[in-house]
């Protein structure tokens, strides 16, 4: 895999994950208690032997840049790296990245400093564990110029993806973006009998591509105004007769595109046997190595929950909840079906004595009830606070909290005063 260069797209504004993306890019959003979304594609690369990796960033990128710089280091005797390429103005381009393809096009002059035969292009906001060696090997053996990772989906899910139609040799013959149910009849592809029996015979693009080096240069030269891979470059390649193949992936994969999908993907990690396995020794997820003490739990009943390092928990009950680093939860508090992202610093004991009721310490106070909620980093929730998320709440922004699909989201650094009822 020394001849493969990995490129991870940092994404745009990430408006569908607002307010989690209010002050950070989508790949920098915390997940799993101690990780960031960008850790997933980087870890997949490292586990697959891809050691030369660029992360292309643009929108709200400061925290993402800082995380990548602090998390991924290679020794002096290795030619591996994980480097950030921020959007920049050059003599050839005065504009910021206009899309996925434009981001790669504008960054190619940096990539030319390294020898590579294949370009592996990945999204920075997906949750999956994939061995890219198998995909690259399939790409080389097939003689394809482009290989697209696809996942079999059923008719209901197919309407939300770009759908690819293949022949019996897995060569892509046509492409349609988010077809309606009425259009799907002619878009099935050959799949295994098991997938066929499940109705999963529509191949959805995962936004993961392998390009021959020369092919991507040729495509950029032929389509100088195209800015997006999925909408423009890939359809142009297929229509132009280039050999574009499908690599079918049947493992767990989800696109973290909305608050609801983010919420569900995180809470699924608390299940006894989650589809995304953080405990697989061969598919480790790497992140920043923090020197944090073990978490301390006193008098708490805990079920189906994950607790990261550095926490001090005195809650009464925590159920189906993910607790992030350096979280503090007071006595008598119940938290169910929640994501608590934790804190960037430990709480200073001086904040407790004397305690300011208008600005409680970072964390969750005493005698609180919190359900169906995402608590972003460095949030201050006082004593006797009741937050009961659910379908009875109307979507909208309400000052220091936001409701989306019944999920109450407390933005980073917000203050919820004593006795608040949501």
C-alpha positions, 0 to 999 in steps of 0.5 A: 500500500506504499503506492496509495495516497489517502485523501480525507475530505473535511466537508463543508458547513455541515448545516444538517449537524447544526448546532454541533457544527456551530464552532467546528467542522463536521469531521471534528464532531466528538463521537464515541466518548473520546474520538472525533469523526475524522478518527474513523477514516484515518484509522481505517487507512492506518489499519489498511497500511495506508501511511500517507494521508492528507486531510483537506479542511476549510470550514470551521477547521481550527479544532480539526486541524489541532486534533489531527496535529496532536493525535497522529505522529509518525516516528522519524524513521517512517515516511508516513504522515497525516497532514492537514491541507487547508483551503488556500488561494493560489495563482491558479485559483482565488476561490475556496473549495467549491466541492469534493472534486474541486478540493482534490484538484486544488490540492494536487500540487501538494500531493505531487511531492509524493510518489503514488499510483492510486488515490484513495478519496474518503469522506470525513463524516462516516462511521465504518470499519473497512480494509482498503487493501481489499478494495485496492487489490480488486481495483488493480485486478479488474483493470478499472480506472476508478473503483467506487465502494458501494453498499447494497440497500433496499428500495426505501433507503435507495432514494436517499443515495446516488444509485449505481447500476452494474453488469455481471462483471461489477462494471458500472454502466449508469448512475442516478442521484437520489431516484424516486421509488417510481424510478427504481424498477430499472436500477437493480444490480446483480448481488448475492442470493442472500442480499437479493432475498433481503431486497438489497439489490440497489448499489448505493455509492459510499463516497469512497473512491480509488482513482488511478493517478493518471485517470484523475488528472485526465478527468480534471483536464477534461472537466475543468469546471466540474466541482463534485465527484458524485454529481459530475466527475463520476457520471462524466467518467461513466458516460465517457466510456472509462472503466468504472467498477463497483466494490461491494461492501457488506459491513456496517456503514452509516453516513453521519449526516443529521442530528438523528443519525448522529444520535442513533449511531452513538447510542448504538455503541452502548449495545452489548454487540454493536455493529460498529465494534470498538473492541476489535484488536485488528480494527482499532480506532486511534485518537489523541493520547490523553494522560487522563485518570481513570473514571470514578463512579460512586453510588450509580446504577449504570446500564448499557452505557459507555464512560470515557476517561477522567469522569467523576460520576455520583449520579443515581442512574445512567442508562443507554447513555454515552459519557465523554471525557472529563464529565462530571455528574452530581448526586441524585441525577438520572440520565437516560438515552443521552450523549454527554460529550464531556469537557476540555478541562477539569472542573476547578474546585473553586467553582463549587465554593462558593457556587454561583447559581447563575453559572454552575460548574461545567457538567451536570448538577444534582437531582437532575433528570435528563432524557433524549438529549445531546450535551455538547462540550463544556456545558454547565447544567445546574441543580434540579434541571429537568430536560425531557426530550421527545416527539412532544417538543417542537423543532426550533432554536430556544436560546440556549438549546435546540430541538431537532426530531425530538432530540434536545441539543445543548450547544457547546459552552451553554449554561442551563441554570438551576431549576430549568424545565425543558 
